[in-house]
Amino acid sequence: MAKRRSIPALTLSALFALGGTSLAMAHGDVTPQGVNTEGLPALGEEWPDTNPYRDTDAFERAVEIGSSAYNQNCARCHGLEAISGGIAPDLRLLAPDFDGDDWYKYRVINGAVRDGKVYMPKMADYLSQEALWAIKSYLDVRHDEMQ
């Protein structure tokens, strides 16, 4: 003989199932999202040692593009407005100088893999150099706001 479930029990089960689904989807699409870099000077193939948009007329546009690009591609791990929740490094700590740019450039080109697990993808495989330096421009502003 089949057991009959009550309507409240079925409703509760459905809510748990839907709640679990929404939690699993909370991070959304984790595939890097394309970035429109219109208005930024093209950088070519060679990576400069420091942020090529810093101290130029293109910096404000780079920050604008970088803010959007960061929120689409980095915030899910590094935190909204670059404020880390502790899972990944707080990128506001990257200084707007050679050392900060060097670390950033190394990480976006090479990613981070430990024990065969990808902790950060090689973002340069997905985003253009222009998009990545625009993100660094945004992070430079966030760094300065901490001071």
MITISE-908181 format. One record per atom (N, C-alpha, C, O): residue number from 1; residue in one letter; atom name; y, z, x. Coordinates in steps of 0.1 Angstrom, whole numbers, plus 5000, padded with zeros to 4 digits. Layout:
<rotors>
resi / resn / name / py / pz / px
NUM / A / CA / Y / Z / X
...
</rotors>
This chain:
<rotors>
resi / resn / name / py / pz / px
1 / M / N / 4988 / 5000 / 5008
1 / M / CA / 5000 / 5000 / 5000
1 / M / C / 5013 / 5000 / 5009
1 / M / O / 5014 / 5008 / 5018
2 / A / N / 5022 / 4991 / 5006
2 / A / CA / 5034 / 4990 / 5014
2 / A / C / 5044 / 5001 / 5011
2 / A / O / 5045 / 5005 / 4999
3 / K / N / 5051 / 5006 / 5021
3 / K / CA / 5061 / 5016 / 5019
3 / K / C / 5073 / 5010 / 5014
3 / K / O / 5077 / 4999 / 5018
4 / R / N / 5080 / 5016 / 5005
4 / R / CA / 5093 / 5011 / 5000
4 / R / C / 5104 / 5019 / 5008
4 / R / O / 5104 / 5031 / 5009
5 / R / N / 5114 / 5011 / 5012
5 / R / CA / 5125 / 5017 / 5019
5 / R / C / 5137 / 5018 / 5009
5 / R / O / 5138 / 5009 / 5001
6 / S / N / 5144 / 5028 / 5011
6 / S / CA / 5156 / 5030 / 5002
6 / S / C / 5167 / 5020 / 5006
6 / S / O / 5168 / 5016 / 5018
7 / I / N / 5176 / 5017 / 4997
7 / I / CA / 5188 / 5009 / 5000
7 / I / C / 5196 / 5015 / 5011
7 / I / O / 5200 / 5008 / 5021
8 / P / N / 5199 / 5028 / 5011
8 / P / CA / 5207 / 5034 / 5022
8 / P / C / 5200 / 5033 / 5036
8 / P / O / 5207 / 5030 / 5046
9 / A / N / 5187 / 5034 / 5036
9 / A / CA / 5180 / 5033 / 5049
9 / A / C / 5181 / 5019 / 5054
9 / A / O / 5183 / 5017 / 5066
10 / L / N / 5179 / 5009 / 5045
10 / L / CA / 5181 / 4995 / 5049
10 / L / C / 5195 / 4992 / 5054
10 / L / O / 5197 / 4985 / 5064
11 / T / N / 5205 / 4997 / 5047
11 / T / CA / 5219 / 4995 / 5050
11 / T / C / 5221 / 5001 / 5064
11 / T / O / 5228 / 4995 / 5072
12 / L / N / 5217 / 5013 / 5066
12 / L / CA / 5219 / 5019 / 5079
12 / L / C / 5212 / 5012 / 5090
12 / L / O / 5218 / 5010 / 5101
13 / S / N / 5200 / 5007 / 5088
13 / S / CA / 5193 / 4998 / 5098
13 / S / C / 5201 / 4986 / 5101
13 / S / O / 5202 / 4982 / 5113
14 / A / N / 5206 / 4979 / 5091
14 / A / CA / 5214 / 4967 / 5093
14 / A / C / 5227 / 4970 / 5101
14 / A / O / 5230 / 4962 / 5110
15 / L / N / 5233 / 4981 / 5098
15 / L / CA / 5245 / 4985 / 5105
15 / L / C / 5242 / 4987 / 5120
15 / L / O / 5250 / 4983 / 5129
16 / F / N / 5231 / 4994 / 5123
16 / F / CA / 5227 / 4997 / 5137
16 / F / C / 5224 / 4983 / 5144
16 / F / O / 5228 / 4982 / 5156
17 / A / N / 5218 / 4974 / 5137
17 / A / CA / 5214 / 4961 / 5143
17 / A / C / 5227 / 4954 / 5146
17 / A / O / 5228 / 4948 / 5157
18 / L / N / 5236 / 4953 / 5137
18 / L / CA / 5249 / 4946 / 5139
18 / L / C / 5257 / 4953 / 5149
18 / L / O / 5264 / 4946 / 5158
19 / G / N / 5258 / 4966 / 5149
19 / G / CA / 5265 / 4973 / 5160
19 / G / C / 5260 / 4971 / 5173
19 / G / O / 5268 / 4969 / 5183
20 / G / N / 5247 / 4970 / 5175
20 / G / CA / 5241 / 4967 / 5188
20 / G / C / 5244 / 4953 / 5193
20 / G / O / 5246 / 4951 / 5205
21 / T / N / 5244 / 4944 / 5183
21 / T / CA / 5248 / 4930 / 5187
21 / T / C / 5262 / 4929 / 5191
21 / T / O / 5265 / 4923 / 5201
22 / S / N / 5271 / 4936 / 5185
22 / S / CA / 5285 / 4935 / 5189
22 / S / C / 5288 / 4942 / 5202
22 / S / O / 5296 / 4937 / 5210
23 / L / N / 5280 / 4953 / 5205
23 / L / CA / 5281 / 4959 / 5218
23 / L / C / 5276 / 4950 / 5229
23 / L / O / 5282 / 4949 / 5240
24 / A / N / 5266 / 4943 / 5226
24 / A / CA / 5260 / 4933 / 5236
24 / A / C / 5270 / 4922 / 5239
24 / A / O / 5270 / 4916 / 5250
25 / M / N / 5278 / 4918 / 5229
25 / M / CA / 5287 / 4907 / 5230
25 / M / C / 5301 / 4912 / 5234
25 / M / O / 5310 / 4904 / 5235
26 / A / N / 5303 / 4925 / 5236
26 / A / CA / 5316 / 4930 / 5239
26 / A / C / 5324 / 4924 / 5250
26 / A / O / 5336 / 4922 / 5250
27 / H / N / 5316 / 4920 / 5260
27 / H / CA / 5323 / 4914 / 5272
27 / H / C / 5326 / 4899 / 5270
27 / H / O / 5333 / 4892 / 5278
28 / G / N / 5321 / 4893 / 5259
28 / G / CA / 5323 / 4879 / 5256
28 / G / C / 5316 / 4870 / 5266
28 / G / O / 5306 / 4874 / 5272
29 / D / N / 5321 / 4858 / 5267
29 / D / CA / 5316 / 4848 / 5276
29 / D / C / 5319 / 4852 / 5290
29 / D / O / 5331 / 4852 / 5294
30 / V / N / 5309 / 4855 / 5299
30 / V / CA / 5312 / 4859 / 5312
30 / V / C / 5313 / 4847 / 5322
30 / V / O / 5314 / 4849 / 5334
31 / T / N / 5311 / 4835 / 5317
31 / T / CA / 5313 / 4823 / 5325
31 / T / C / 5327 / 4822 / 5328
31 / T / O / 5336 / 4822 / 5319
32 / P / N / 5331 / 4820 / 5341
32 / P / CA / 5345 / 4818 / 5345
32 / P / C / 5352 / 4808 / 5336
32 / P / O / 5346 / 4797 / 5334
33 / Q / N / 5364 / 4811 / 5331
33 / Q / CA / 5371 / 4802 / 5323
33 / Q / C / 5381 / 4794 / 5331
33 / Q / O / 5388 / 4799 / 5340
34 / G / N / 5382 / 4781 / 5328
34 / G / CA / 5391 / 4772 / 5335
34 / G / C / 5406 / 4777 / 5334
34 / G / O / 5410 / 4784 / 5324
35 / V / N / 5414 / 4774 / 5344
35 / V / CA / 5428 / 4778 / 5344
35 / V / C / 5437 / 4766 / 5346
35 / V / O / 5435 / 4757 / 5355
36 / N / N / 5447 / 4764 / 5337
36 / N / CA / 5456 / 4754 / 5338
36 / N / C / 5467 / 4758 / 5348
36 / N / O / 5474 / 4767 / 5346
37 / T / N / 5468 / 4751 / 5359
37 / T / CA / 5477 / 4754 / 5370
37 / T / C / 5489 / 4745 / 5370
37 / T / O / 5496 / 4743 / 5380
38 / E / N / 5492 / 4738 / 5359
38 / E / CA / 5503 / 4729 / 5358
38 / E / C / 5516 / 4737 / 5362
38 / E / O / 5519 / 4748 / 5357
39 / G / N / 5524 / 4730 / 5370
39 / G / CA / 5536 / 4736 / 5375
39 / G / C / 5535 / 4743 / 5388
39 / G / O / 5545 / 4747 / 5394
40 / L / N / 5523 / 4744 / 5394
40 / L / CA / 5522 / 4750 / 5407
40 / L / C / 5519 / 4738 / 5417
40 / L / O / 5513 / 4729 / 5414
41 / P / N / 5525 / 4740 / 5429
41 / P / CA / 5522 / 4730 / 5440
41 / P / C / 5508 / 4729 / 5443
41 / P / O / 5501 / 4740 / 5444
42 / A / N / 5502 / 4717 / 5445
42 / A / CA / 5488 / 4716 / 5449
42 / A / C / 5487 / 4721 / 5464
42 / A / O / 5496 / 4719 / 5472
43 / L / N / 5475 / 4727 / 5466
43 / L / CA / 5473 / 4733 / 5479
43 / L / C / 5463 / 4725 / 5488
43 / L / O / 5462 / 4729 / 5500
44 / G / N / 5456 / 4716 / 5483
44 / G / CA / 5447 / 4708 / 5492
44 / G / C / 5434 / 4716 / 5494
44 / G / O / 5431 / 4725 / 5486
45 / E / N / 5426 / 4712 / 5504
45 / E / CA / 5413 / 4718 / 5506
45 / E / C / 5413 / 4730 / 5515
45 / E / O / 5406 / 4739 / 5513
46 / E / N / 5422 / 4730 / 5525
46 / E / CA / 5423 / 4741 / 5535
46 / E / C / 5429 / 4754 / 5528
46 / E / O / 5440 / 4753 / 5522
47 / W / N / 5423 / 4765 / 5530
47 / W / CA / 5428 / 4778 / 5525
47 / W / C / 5438 / 4784 / 5535
47 / W / O / 5435 / 4786 / 5546
48 / P / N / 5450 / 4786 / 5530
48 / P / CA / 5460 / 4793 / 5539
48 / P / C / 5456 / 4808 / 5542
48 / P / O / 5448 / 4813 / 5534
49 / D / N / 5461 / 4814 / 5552
49 / D / CA / 5458 / 4828 / 5555
49 / D / C / 5464 / 4838 / 5545
49 / D / O / 5459 / 4849 / 5543
50 / T / N / 5476 / 4834 / 5540
50 / T / CA / 5483 / 4843 / 5531
50 / T / C / 5487 / 4835 / 5518
50 / T / O / 5486 / 4823 / 5518
51 / N / N / 5490 / 4843 / 5508
51 / N / CA / 5494 / 4837 / 5495
51 / N / C / 5505 / 4827 / 5497
51 / N / O / 5516 / 4830 / 5500
52 / P / N / 5502 / 4814 / 5494
52 / P / CA / 5512 / 4803 / 5496
52 / P / C / 5523 / 4803 / 5486
52 / P / O / 5533 / 4796 / 5488
53 / Y / N / 5522 / 4811 / 5475
53 / Y / CA / 5532 / 4811 / 5465
53 / Y / C / 5542 / 4823 / 5467
53 / Y / O / 5553 / 4823 / 5461
54 / R / N / 5538 / 4832 / 5475
54 / R / CA / 5547 / 4844 / 5477
54 / R / C / 5560 / 4839 / 5484
54 / R / O / 5559 / 4831 / 5493
55 / D / N / 5571 / 4844 / 5480
55 / D / CA / 5584 / 4841 / 5486
55 / D / C / 5587 / 4826 / 5485
55 / D / O / 5594 / 4820 / 5494
56 / T / N / 5583 / 4820 / 5474
56 / T / CA / 5587 / 4806 / 5471
56 / T / C / 5592 / 4805 / 5457
56 / T / O / 5592 / 4815 / 5449
57 / D / N / 5598 / 4794 / 5454
57 / D / CA / 5603 / 4792 / 5440
57 / D / C / 5592 / 4791 / 5430
57 / D / O / 5594 / 4793 / 5418
58 / A / N / 5579 / 4789 / 5434
58 / A / CA / 5568 / 4788 / 5425
58 / A / C / 5562 / 4802 / 5422
58 / A / O / 5553 / 4802 / 5414
59 / F / N / 5567 / 4812 / 5428
59 / F / CA / 5561 / 4826 / 5426
59 / F / C / 5560 / 4830 / 5412
59 / F / O / 5550 / 4835 / 5407
60 / E / N / 5571 / 4829 / 5404
60 / E / CA / 5572 / 4834 / 5390
60 / E / C / 5562 / 4826 / 5382
60 / E / O / 5555 / 4832 / 5373
61 / R / N / 5561 / 4813 / 5384
61 / R / CA / 5551 / 4805 / 5376
61 / R / C / 5537 / 4809 / 5380
61 / R / O / 5528 / 4810 / 5372
62 / A / N / 5535 / 4812 / 5393
62 / A / CA / 5522 / 4816 / 5397
62 / A / C / 5518 / 4829 / 5391
62 / A / O / 5507 / 4831 / 5387
63 / V / N / 5527 / 4839 / 5390
63 / V / CA / 5525 / 4852 / 5383
63 / V / C / 5521 / 4849 / 5369
63 / V / O / 5512 / 4856 / 5363
64 / E / N / 5529 / 4841 / 5362
64 / E / CA / 5526 / 4838 / 5348
64 / E / C / 5512 / 4832 / 5346
64 / E / O / 5504 / 4837 / 5337
65 / I / N / 5508 / 4822 / 5354
65 / I / CA / 5495 / 4816 / 5353
65 / I / C / 5484 / 4827 / 5357
65 / I / O / 5474 / 4828 / 5351
66 / G / N / 5487 / 4834 / 5368
66 / G / CA / 5478 / 4844 / 5373
66 / G / C / 5475 / 4855 / 5363
66 / G / O / 5464 / 4860 / 5363
67 / S / N / 5485 / 4859 / 5356
67 / S / CA / 5483 / 4870 / 5346
67 / S / C / 5472 / 4865 / 5335
67 / S / O / 5463 / 4873 / 5332
68 / S / N / 5474 / 4853 / 5330
68 / S / CA / 5465 / 4848 / 5320
68 / S / C / 5451 / 4846 / 5327
68 / S / O / 5441 / 4849 / 5321
69 / A / N / 5451 / 4840 / 5339
69 / A / CA / 5438 / 4837 / 5346
69 / A / C / 5431 / 4850 / 5349
69 / A / O / 5418 / 4851 / 5347
70 / Y / N / 5438 / 4861 / 5353
70 / Y / CA / 5432 / 4874 / 5356
70 / Y / C / 5425 / 4879 / 5343
70 / Y / O / 5414 / 4883 / 5343
71 / N / N / 5433 / 4879 / 5332
71 / N / CA / 5427 / 4885 / 5320
71 / N / C / 5415 / 4877 / 5315
71 / N / O / 5406 / 4883 / 5308
72 / Q / N / 5415 / 4864 / 5317
72 / Q / CA / 5403 / 4856 / 5313
72 / Q / C / 5391 / 4857 / 5322
72 / Q / O / 5380 / 4856 / 5317
73 / N / N / 5393 / 4860 / 5335
73 / N / CA / 5382 / 4859 / 5344
73 / N / C / 5379 / 4872 / 5352
73 / N / O / 5368 / 4873 / 5358
74 / C / N / 5388 / 4881 / 5353
74 / C / CA / 5387 / 4893 / 5361
74 / C / C / 5387 / 4906 / 5354
74 / C / O / 5380 / 4916 / 5358
75 / A / N / 5394 / 4907 / 5343
75 / A / CA / 5396 / 4920 / 5336
75 / A / C / 5383 / 4926 / 5331
75 / A / O / 5383 / 4938 / 5331
76 / R / N / 5373 / 4918 / 5328
76 / R / CA / 5361 / 4924 / 5323
76 / R / C / 5354 / 4933 / 5333
76 / R / O / 5347 / 4943 / 5329
77 / C / N / 5357 / 4931 / 5346
77 / C / CA / 5351 / 4940 / 5356
77 / C / C / 5362 / 4949 / 5363
77 / C / O / 5359 / 4960 / 5365
78 / H / N / 5373 / 4943 / 5365
78 / H / CA / 5383 / 4950 / 5373
78 / H / C / 5394 / 4957 / 5364
78 / H / O / 5403 / 4964 / 5370
79 / G / N / 5393 / 4956 / 5351
79 / G / CA / 5401 / 4963 / 5342
79 / G / C / 5413 / 4956 / 5337
79 / G / O / 5419 / 4947 / 5344
80 / L / N / 5418 / 4959 / 5325
80 / L / CA / 5430 / 4953 / 5319
80 / L / C / 5442 / 4957 / 5328
80 / L / O / 5443 / 4968 / 5333
81 / E / N / 5450 / 4947 / 5330
81 / E / CA / 5463 / 4949 / 5338
81 / E / C / 5459 / 4953 / 5352
81 / E / O / 5467 / 4959 / 5359
82 / A / N / 5447 / 4950 / 5357
82 / A / CA / 5442 / 4953 / 5370
82 / A / C / 5440 / 4968 / 5373
82 / A / O / 5440 / 4972 / 5384
83 / I / N / 5439 / 4975 / 5362
83 / I / CA / 5437 / 4990 / 5363
83 / I / C / 5422 / 4992 / 5362
83 / I / O / 5417 / 4991 / 5351
84 / S / N / 5415 / 4995 / 5373
84 / S / CA / 5401 / 4996 / 5373
84 / S / C / 5396 / 5009 / 5365
84 / S / O / 5403 / 5019 / 5366
85 / G / N / 5385 / 5007 / 5358
85 / G / CA / 5379 / 5019 / 5352
85 / G / C / 5369 / 5025 / 5361
85 / G / O / 5362 / 5035 / 5357
86 / G / N / 5368 / 5020 / 5374
86 / G / CA / 5359 / 5027 / 5383
86 / G / C / 5346 / 5018 / 5386
86 / G / O / 5339 / 5021 / 5396
87 / I / N / 5343 / 5008 / 5378
87 / I / CA / 5331 / 5000 / 5381
87 / I / C / 5334 / 4991 / 5392
87 / I / O / 5325 / 4989 / 5401
88 / A / N / 5345 / 4985 / 5393
88 / A / CA / 5349 / 4975 / 5403
88 / A / C / 5362 / 4980 / 5410
88 / A / O / 5369 / 4988 / 5404
89 / P / N / 5365 / 4975 / 5422
89 / P / CA / 5377 / 4979 / 5429
89 / P / C / 5390 / 4977 / 5421
89 / P / O / 5391 / 4967 / 5413
90 / D / N / 5399 / 4986 / 5422
90 / D / CA / 5412 / 4985 / 5416
90 / D / C / 5420 / 4975 / 5425
90 / D / O / 5424 / 4978 / 5436
91 / L / N / 5422 / 4963 / 5419
91 / L / CA / 5429 / 4952 / 5427
91 / L / C / 5444 / 4954 / 5429
91 / L / O / 5450 / 4947 / 5436
92 / R / N / 5449 / 4964 / 5422
92 / R / CA / 5463 / 4967 / 5425
92 / R / C / 5465 / 4973 / 5439
92 / R / O / 5476 / 4973 / 5444
93 / L / N / 5455 / 4978 / 5445
93 / L / CA / 5455 / 4984 / 5458
93 / L / C / 5456 / 4973 / 5469
93 / L / O / 5459 / 4977 / 5481
94 / L / N / 5454 / 4961 / 5466
94 / L / CA / 5455 / 4950 / 5476
94 / L / C / 5470 / 4948 / 5479
94 / L / O / 5478 / 4944 / 5470
95 / A / N / 5473 / 4950 / 5491
95 / A / CA / 5487 / 4949 / 5495
95 / A / C / 5491 / 4934 / 5495
95 / A / O / 5483 / 4925 / 5498
96 / P / N / 5504 / 4931 / 5492
96 / P / CA / 5509 / 4917 / 5492
96 / P / C / 5513 / 4914 / 5507
96 / P / O / 5524 / 4911 / 5510
97 / D / N / 5503 / 4914 / 5515
97 / D / CA / 5505 / 4910 / 5530
97 / D / C / 5492 / 4904 / 5535
97 / D / O / 5483 / 4901 / 5528
98 / F / N / 5492 / 4901 / 5548
98 / F / CA / 5481 / 4894 / 5554
98 / F / C / 5467 / 4902 / 5551
98 / F / O / 5458 / 4895 / 5548
99 / D / N / 5467 / 4915 / 5553
99 / D / CA / 5454 / 4922 / 5551
99 / D / C / 5449 / 4921 / 5537
99 / D / O / 5437 / 4919 / 5535
100 / G / N / 5458 / 4923 / 5527
100 / G / CA / 5454 / 4922 / 5513
100 / G / C / 5450 / 4908 / 5510
100 / G / O / 5440 / 4906 / 5503
101 / D / N / 5457 / 4898 / 5515
101 / D / CA / 5453 / 4884 / 5512
101 / D / C / 5440 / 4880 / 5519
101 / D / O / 5432 / 4873 / 5513
102 / D / N / 5438 / 4885 / 5531
102 / D / CA / 5426 / 4882 / 5538
102 / D / C / 5414 / 4888 / 5531
102 / D / O / 5404 / 4881 / 5530
103 / W / N / 5414 / 4900 / 5526
103 / W / CA / 5403 / 4906 / 5519
103 / W / C / 5400 / 4898 / 5506
103 / W / O / 5389 / 4895 / 5503
104 / Y / N / 5411 / 4896 / 5499
104 / Y / CA / 5410 / 4888 / 5486
104 / Y / C / 5404 / 4874 / 5488
104 / Y / O / 5395 / 4871 / 5481
105 / K / N / 5409 / 4867 / 5498
105 / K / CA / 5404 / 4854 / 5501
105 / K / C / 5389 / 4854 / 5505
105 / K / O / 5381 / 4846 / 5500
106 / Y / N / 5385 / 4863 / 5513
106 / Y / CA / 5371 / 4865 / 5517
106 / Y / C / 5363 / 4867 / 5505
106 / Y / O / 5352 / 4861 / 5503
107 / R / N / 5367 / 4876 / 5496
107 / R / CA / 5359 / 4880 / 5484
107 / R / C / 5358 / 4869 / 5474
107 / R / O / 5347 / 4867 / 5469
108 / V / N / 5369 / 4862 / 5471
108 / V / CA / 5368 / 4851 / 5461
108 / V / C / 5360 / 4839 / 5466
108 / V / O / 5354 / 4832 / 5458
109 / I / N / 5360 / 4837 / 5479
109 / I / CA / 5352 / 4826 / 5485
109 / I / C / 5337 / 4830 / 5486
109 / I / O / 5329 / 4822 / 5483
110 / N / N / 5335 / 4842 / 5491
110 / N / CA / 5321 / 4846 / 5494
110 / N / C / 5314 / 4854 / 5483
110 / N / O / 5302 / 4856 / 5483
111 / G / N / 5322 / 4860 / 5474
111 / G / CA / 5316 / 4869 / 5464
111 / G / C / 5311 / 4881 / 5470
111 / G / O / 5314 / 4885 / 5482
112 / A / N / 5303 / 4889 / 5463
112 / A / CA / 5296 / 4901 / 5468
112 / A / C / 5282 / 4902 / 5462
112 / A / O / 5280 / 4902 / 5450
113 / V / N / 5273 / 4902 / 5471
113 / V / CA / 5259 / 4904 / 5468
113 / V / C / 5253 / 4915 / 5476
113 / V / O / 5254 / 4916 / 5488
114 / R / N / 5246 / 4924 / 5469
114 / R / CA / 5239 / 4936 / 5475
114 / R / C / 5225 / 4936 / 5469
114 / R / O / 5223 / 4936 / 5457
115 / D / N / 5216 / 4937 / 5478
115 / D / CA / 5202 / 4939 / 5474
115 / D / C / 5198 / 4928 / 5465
115 / D / O / 5190 / 4930 / 5455
116 / G / N / 5203 / 4916 / 5467
116 / G / CA / 5200 / 4904 / 5458
116 / G / C / 5207 / 4904 / 5445
116 / G / O / 5205 / 4895 / 5437
117 / K / N / 5215 / 4914 / 5442
117 / K / CA / 5223 / 4914 / 5429
117 / K / C / 5237 / 4910 / 5432
117 / K / O / 5244 / 4914 / 5441
118 / V / N / 5242 / 4901 / 5423
118 / V / CA / 5255 / 4896 / 5424
118 / V / C / 5265 / 4906 / 5417
118 / V / O / 5264 / 4908 / 5405
119 / Y / N / 5273 / 4912 / 5426
119 / Y / CA / 5283 / 4921 / 5421
119 / Y / C / 5296 / 4914 / 5417
119 / Y / O / 5304 / 4918 / 5409
120 / M / N / 5298 / 4903 / 5425
120 / M / CA / 5310 / 4895 / 5421
120 / M / C / 5306 / 4880 / 5425
120 / M / O / 5301 / 4878 / 5436
121 / P / N / 5308 / 4871 / 5416
121 / P / CA / 5305 / 4857 / 5419
121 / P / C / 5314 / 4851 / 5429
121 / P / O / 5325 / 4856 / 5431
122 / K / N / 5310 / 4840 / 5435
122 / K / CA / 5319 / 4833 / 5444
122 / K / C / 5329 / 4825 / 5435
122 / K / O / 5326 / 4814 / 5430
123 / M / N / 5340 / 4832 / 5432
123 / M / CA / 5350 / 4826 / 5422
123 / M / C / 5355 / 4813 / 5427
123 / M / O / 5359 / 4804 / 5418
124 / A / N / 5356 / 4810 / 5440
124 / A / CA / 5361 / 4797 / 5445
124 / A / C / 5351 / 4786 / 5441
124 / A / O / 5355 / 4774 / 5441
125 / D / N / 5339 / 4789 / 5436
125 / D / CA / 5330 / 4779 / 5431
125 / D / C / 5334 / 4774 / 5417
125 / D / O / 5330 / 4764 / 5412
126 / Y / N / 5342 / 4783 / 5410
126 / Y / CA / 5345 / 4780 / 5396
126 / Y / C / 5360 / 4777 / 5394
126 / Y / O / 5363 / 4770 / 5385
127 / L / N / 5369 / 4784 / 5402
127 / L / CA / 5383 / 4782 / 5400
127 / L / C / 5389 / 4776 / 5412
127 / L / O / 5385 / 4777 / 5423
128 / S / N / 5400 / 4768 / 5409
128 / S / CA / 5407 / 4762 / 5420
128 / S / C / 5414 / 4772 / 5429
128 / S / O / 5417 / 4783 / 5425
129 / Q / N / 5417 / 4767 / 5441
129 / Q / CA / 5425 / 4776 / 5450
129 / Q / C / 5439 / 4779 / 5444
129 / Q / O / 5443 / 4791 / 5446
130 / E / N / 5445 / 4770 / 5437
130 / E / CA / 5457 / 4772 / 5430
130 / E / C / 5456 / 4784 / 5420
130 / E / O / 5464 / 4793 / 5420
131 / A / N / 5445 / 4783 / 5412
131 / A / CA / 5443 / 4794 / 5402
131 / A / C / 5440 / 4807 / 5409
131 / A / O / 5446 / 4818 / 5404
132 / L / N / 5433 / 4807 / 5420
132 / L / CA / 5430 / 4820 / 5426
132 / L / C / 5442 / 4826 / 5433
132 / L / O / 5443 / 4838 / 5433
133 / W / N / 5450 / 4818 / 5439
133 / W / CA / 5462 / 4823 / 5445
133 / W / C / 5472 / 4827 / 5435
133 / W / O / 5480 / 4836 / 5437
134 / A / N / 5472 / 4821 / 5423
134 / A / CA / 5480 / 4826 / 5412
134 / A / C / 5476 / 4840 / 5407
134 / A / O / 5484 / 4848 / 5404
135 / I / N / 5463 / 4842 / 5407
135 / I / CA / 5458 / 4855 / 5404
135 / I / C / 5463 / 4865 / 5414
135 / I / O / 5467 / 4876 / 5410
136 / K / N / 5462 / 4862 / 5427
136 / K / CA / 5467 / 4871 / 5437
136 / K / C / 5482 / 4873 / 5435
136 / K / O / 5486 / 4884 / 5438
137 / S / N / 5489 / 4864 / 5431
137 / S / CA / 5504 / 4866 / 5429
137 / S / C / 5506 / 4876 / 5418
137 / S / O / 5514 / 4885 / 5419
138 / Y / N / 5498 / 4875 / 5407
138 / Y / CA / 5498 / 4885 / 5397
138 / Y / C / 5495 / 4899 / 5402
138 / Y / O / 5501 / 4909 / 5399
139 / L / N / 5485 / 4900 / 5410
139 / L / CA / 5480 / 4912 / 5416
139 / L / C / 5491 / 4918 / 5425
139 / L / O / 5493 / 4930 / 5426
140 / D / N / 5499 / 4909 / 5432
140 / D / CA / 5510 / 4914 / 5441
140 / D / C / 5520 / 4921 / 5432
140 / D / O / 5525 / 4931 / 5436
141 / V / N / 5523 / 4915 / 5421
141 / V / CA / 5533 / 4922 / 5412
141 / V / C / 5528 / 4935 / 5407
141 / V / O / 5535 / 4945 / 5406
142 / R / N / 5515 / 4936 / 5403
142 / R / CA / 5509 / 4948 / 5398
142 / R / C / 5509 / 4959 / 5410
142 / R / O / 5511 / 4970 / 5407
143 / H / N / 5507 / 4954 / 5422
143 / H / CA / 5508 / 4963 / 5433
143 / H / C / 5522 / 4969 / 5435
143 / H / O / 5523 / 4981 / 5436
144 / D / N / 5532 / 4961 / 5434
144 / D / CA / 5545 / 4965 / 5435
144 / D / C / 5549 / 4975 / 5424
144 / D / O / 5557 / 4984 / 5426
145 / E / N / 5544 / 4973 / 5412
145 / E / CA / 5547 / 4982 / 5401
145 / E / C / 5541 / 4996 / 5403
145 / E / O / 5546 / 5005 / 5397
146 / M / N / 5531 / 4997 / 5411
146 / M / CA / 5525 / 5010 / 5414
146 / M / C / 5534 / 5018 / 5423
146 / M / O / 5534 / 5031 / 5422
147 / Q / N / 5542 / 5012 / 5431
147 / Q / CA / 5550 / 5019 / 5441
147 / Q / C / 5561 / 5027 / 5435
147 / Q / O / 5569 / 5033 / 5442
</rotors>
